[in-house]
């Protein structure tokens, strides 16, 4: 059975108690199904993009007074007949309405199925459809603007334009193969080389934008590490300005990774308070220490805390030597300066240490500035094209590699059939970005990450 023939239903607003909830229907029979449970105007006779007040019923039982918005194909998000039911936000009411709609022929939507239908029906290409989910999950204004730019199609138009130019040359080379015995050249090699170099220049700019785009979309995992009682939990609380972690003088209090997020300078940082680094016979604490090391290996930035009330310069250098082995960007943070030897403080100032007192929140603004200085992120403006998806990044890299093989092949005088093979490969990878080339597995993987009602 073609699942596009089904009428799907899902709650589009968040689960839980709220003032109102919105239930969405999409599919050929969505308006007819809504009419079966609606006491009010005949929805099947109403114009598209109109809203109607009435009562939702299950047989003779009134469920709720609702507003129903009618959208007729192709002028809807999914380009199908669609209905949005605005009801009171009681979970009981929502459950009753959906159960009644299922009884009259609808089925529950799978994650992302509304957006998937919008893609399959030509409302969006695949890159634009993915941007819908990015907008929903955007946690900063930069992330919102980057996703909005992609949803509006700027990125897709650039990719499509490149693909069309390659298709033109690929067709000329294919034509040469049909006249192979006559030794004709329809695709001028100099023109093809200039085109590929121009496309590569653009592709590489997009590839380079991924570093910024990935940070904007996913934020920066930042690990707070150090020995027990260095003040890691106190620092997390000071950064967040709330009591997020338990603070104790007892070493080994933190035994798991505690995470929270905050936005600095338009960038989302995921700060992780971790167990203190030391050798221990306590099985539970040892697991926590191993999780700390694992988090450090995966971090984009490490805030490494030194307890200046107990540390010597020699001990600090030994810890610094160990942290450098990870080859992860890190900031050297000296904590408890109020208890430190002034001579040690003076020496550390010359070694690019950030000196703070987490308990007194001293120099925390300076620490935040230094954290931000590690990442040069420009404000995203309307129309900016950034690569924020790892899938897109990988496809662009593979496209660039295929085009490089074309250039090498031309320099080595390879025949047109080999050039055509590499150009077709480049077209395939570009097509994967916008959905010109897709597989069921690819679509299932992308849309499974969406909300149920989107």
N, C-alpha and C positions, 0 to 999 in steps of 0.2 A: 504493500500500500504506500502511495506517495504521502509522506507525512505533511506536505504542504496543503493537502486537502483537509487536514484536521483544523478544528477551531480550538485554539489554546487559551488558557486562562491562568492568571497568577496575580498575587498581590504585588503591586508596583511600589508601594511605600514600605517603610521599615516595619518589621514585626514589633508587636507590643501595643500598649495603650496609647492612643493619640486622639487629637480632636477629630481628625478625619483620616480615612484610609482610601486609597485608590486601587481598584481591581481592574485589570486590563483583560480584554478579550481581543483576539485577532484571528481572522480566517473568514472564508466565504460565508459561513453561517453565523458569524458573531452577532450581527444585528438581529437576525431572526431568533437566535437563542435568547438574547437579552429581552426581546419582546415577549417571549413565553412566560417570563417571570416578572414582567413590569406592568403595573397598573397605572396607566397615564395615557399619553398620546401614543399613536401607532408609530413606533420607531422606524419601521420599514418604509414609511412614507415621508420621513423628514429629510431635510436637506443635510448635506455634509457640513461638518463643523458647526453643529448646533447643540444646545444643551437643554435638557428636559427634566422637569421635576415630576416625581411620582413615588409610588410605593413598590418596593420589591417584595414579592410574595412567593410562598411555597405552597401551592394548592390554595387553601383558604386561610393559611396563616400569614400574617404580615410579619416581614422580617425587619424592615427599616425603611424610613423615608430617605430617598437618594436623589442625586443629580446624575443623569446619564448623558455623556458626550458622545455624539455619533460622528464617525469619520468614514467616508465612503472611498473605496478604491478608485483610482490609484493615489488619492490625496491623503495619505496617512503615513505614519512612520514606517510601517511595514509594507506599504503599497497594497494592503489588503483591506477589506472591510474591518473596521475596528471599533471597539466600544470601551469607554472608560467610565467606571461606576464609582462615584464619590459617595461614600457612606460614612456613618459615624465610626470612629476608630476603635471600637471594642473588638478584641480578638474573637469573642463569641459571635458577633455579627459578621465579621469577615469570614469566619469558618462556615457559618450557615449559608452565606451568599455563594461562596465557592462551591460548597457541597451541592447546592441547588442547581448551579450552572452545569456542574458535572453530570447531574442527573438528566439534564436536557440536551446532552450531546457534546459538551466541551470536554477537553482533557487537560490535565495539568501541564504547564509549560516546563521544559527543561531549562537549565541555566543558559542565559544568553539567547534563548530561542527567538525572542522578538527581534533582536538585532541581527541574528542570523538570517531571519526571513527578510529583513530590510536589505541585507547583502545579496541574498539569492534572488531577490526581486529587483535588483538594480538600483536600490535607493542609495546605497553606499558601495564603495569598493572595500576590499578587506582592510586596508590601512586605515580608512576612515571609520570602519566599524570598530576596530580595536581602540581607536581614539575615544569612542563613546565610553568604554569602560575606564579609560584613563581620566576622563573628565569627572566621572562619578567618584573615583578614588583620589582625585587631586587634593593634596593637603596644603599646598602653597599657591600663591597667585601665579608664580612662574610655571608651576606644573599645570595649572588650569589653562594658562594662555598657550603653552606648548601643545596641549591636547586639543584645544579649540582650533588652533592653526591647522593641525593635522586633520581634524574632522571636517574642516571647511574645504579641504582638498588641495592645499598648496603643495604639500609633499607629493601627493599622488599625481598631480598634474606634471610636476617635474619628471617623475619616474616615467610616466606615460609618454611624455615628449621624447625622452631619451630612447625609449623602447621603439617608438615609431621610426626614428631615424635609423636605428639598427635594423629594423625589419626591412626598410627600404634597401639597404645595402645587402642584407642577407638574400633578398629576393633576386637582386641582380647577380649575385654569385651563383645562386641556384640556377639562374637562367644560363649562365656560362656553362654549367655542367651539362645542360641539355644540348649545348652546341660544342661539346668537348672536342669533337673531331675537326672543327673548323678553326680552332685556336683564336677565338674572339674574347675580348675583355670588356664586359659591360660595366663592371665595378672598377673605376679607376683606383689603383692602389694608393696613389698619393692622397686622393680625397678620402679614402677609407682610413688611412693612417691619421690624417688630421682630425677626422671625426672621432676616432677612438681616443686620441690624446685629449680632445676637448671633453669627451664624456668621462674619461678617467679623472681629469682635473676636477670636474664637478662631483664625481663619486667620492673622491678622496676628501673633499671638503665636508661631504655628508658623513663620511666615516669618522673624521676627526671630531665632528660635532657630537658624537655619541658620548664622549667623556663628560661633556657638560649636560647633555640630554639625560643620561642615565642618573646623574646626581640630582637633577631637577625632578625626575619622575620618582626615583626610588629612595632618595635621601642618602645620608652618609652614616653607615654603621661605625660608631665611635666607642671604643672600649676603654673603660677606666681601670687600669691595672696597677699593681704594686704589691708590696709585702703586706702581711696582716697588720691592721691598725695604722696603715699609712694615711687613712682618712678618705678612702674611696667612697664609702656610703655617704659620709658627710658632704663630700664634693658633689655627688649626684643630687642630693637634697638642695645644696646651695645653687646649683645650675638651674634646677627646676623651680626653685623657690617654694618647695613643699616637702613635707616629710614622706618621701617615697620609700627610702630604705631604712631598715633598722640600724641604729647607731649604738655601738657598745664598746666599752674598753676591753672586753674579752676577745682575744685573738680568735679568728675563725668563725665569727658570727655569720658572715655572708657565706653561704655554702652553695648557692646557685646563682645563675646569671639573672639579674633584675634589670628590666628594660623599661625605658620611657622615652617619649619623643618631645622635641621642642623645635621651634622654628627660629633660626638665627639668620638675619639678613636675607630672608626669602628662601632659605635652604632648610629642609627638614633634616635634623640630626637625630639618630637613634642612639641614645646613650645607654651603655651597658655597665652596670656595677657588677664586679666579679669577685670571686673568692680570692683571698690573699695568696700570693705565690710563696709556697714554702714546702719543705718535705714534712709529711705528717703520717702518723700511724692510724689516724682516725679514718675509717673507710669512707664515711659520708663526705668528710672534708676533702679527702683525696679525689673523690669523684668531682667535687666542685672545682678543685685546682686544675684538673684535666680539662674541664669545660672552659675554664678561664683561658688556658693555652689554646684550645680550639677556637674560641671567640677571637683571640688575638691574631691567629693565623688568617682569619676571614675578614678582619676589620679593614676599613679604609683609612682609619686614623686611630692611634693609641694615645691616650693621655696617661703617661706613666708617672705615678706619684712616688715621691721620695719623702720619707718621714725625717724632716730636718732636726727634730728633737732628739733623734737617736743615731743618725747616720754620720759617718765620717766621710771626708772627701774620697778616700781610697775605696770605701764601700760603695759610694755612689758611682764611682767610675766602673767598678766591677758589675753593678746592676746595668749600667748604661751599655757596657760591652755585650752583655747577654741580650738585651732588647734589640740591639743593632743587627743581630744574627737573623732576626725574622724578616728583615728587609721590607718592613711596613713603615709608612710615615708615622712619626711619633713626636710628641711634644714633651719636653722634660719639665715636670711640674714639681717644684719644691713646696711641700705643705708644712704647716705649723711654724711659719717664720717667727711668730711671736715667742716661740720656745727655742729658737735656734741660736747657735753661737754666731755673734755678729761677724766674726772673721770668716766663717763658712759662708754666710750670706754674701759677703763681699766677693769671695772667690767665685761663687756660683753665678753672680750677676755678669761676670766676665765670660761665662760659658753658655750664654743664651738660655738660662733657666727662667721659667716663669715662677715667681715666688708669691705664694698665696697663704692665707689662713682660711681654710674652708669653714671652720667652726665660727669664725667671726665675719665670714663673707668678705674678707679683705682681698682686693685685686681680682675679684671674680669677673667684673666687666672687662678688665685687661685680658684675662684668660679667654673670654668669649671672642674678643677681637683677634687674638692670636689663632684661635680655632678657625675663624672665618678666613683669615689671611692665607690659610693652607689651600683654599679652594677659590679660584678666580671665576666667579659665576656672574655673567652679565644678565641684566633684566631682559626677559623675553618680551619682545614687542609683537604687535599684530603683524602677521605676514612672515615672521621669522620661520625658517625651516630647520628643525632640529631632529636628529634621530634619537628617539627615546626607547626604542624597542630592541632587545637583543636579537630577536628574529630578523628584524630589518637590517641590523648591523651585519649579521652573518651573511645575509643574502647579498648585501652590497659588497662585502669583501670577496665573496665567491664570484660575483660579476666582474669585479676589478681583476681578479686572477685570470678569468676566462679571456678578458680583453687583452691582458698582457700576453697571453699565449698567442693571440691573433697577431700582435705586433712582432713577437719573436718569429712566428711562422712566416710573416711577410719578409722579414730580414733574411731568413734562411731559404726563401724561395719555395716554400711548400705549395702544393697544389690547392686549387680552390675548394676541393671537397673537404680538406682538413680545416681550412679557414672557416668554411660554412659550419662545420661541426662545433668549433669553439664559439662562433657567433650565436648559434642556436642555444648553446649552453648558457651564454650570457643572457639571452632573451628569456630563458627558462627561469633563471634566478631573479631577474627583474620582475617577471610575471608573478612570482611567488609573493612579492611584497604587496601588490595591489589585488591579488586574487585572480588574475588572468589564468594563472596556473595554480590549481589547488588539488588537494586530496581530501578524502573524508576524514582521515586521521588528523590532518592539519587543522581542518575546521573544528573537529571535535575538541582538539586540544585548546584552541583559541577561545571558543565560546563556553567551554566548561568553567572558565575562570570568571565568567560574568555572574551578576546577580540573577536570581530566578526570574524576577519580574522585568528584566531588561534584555 
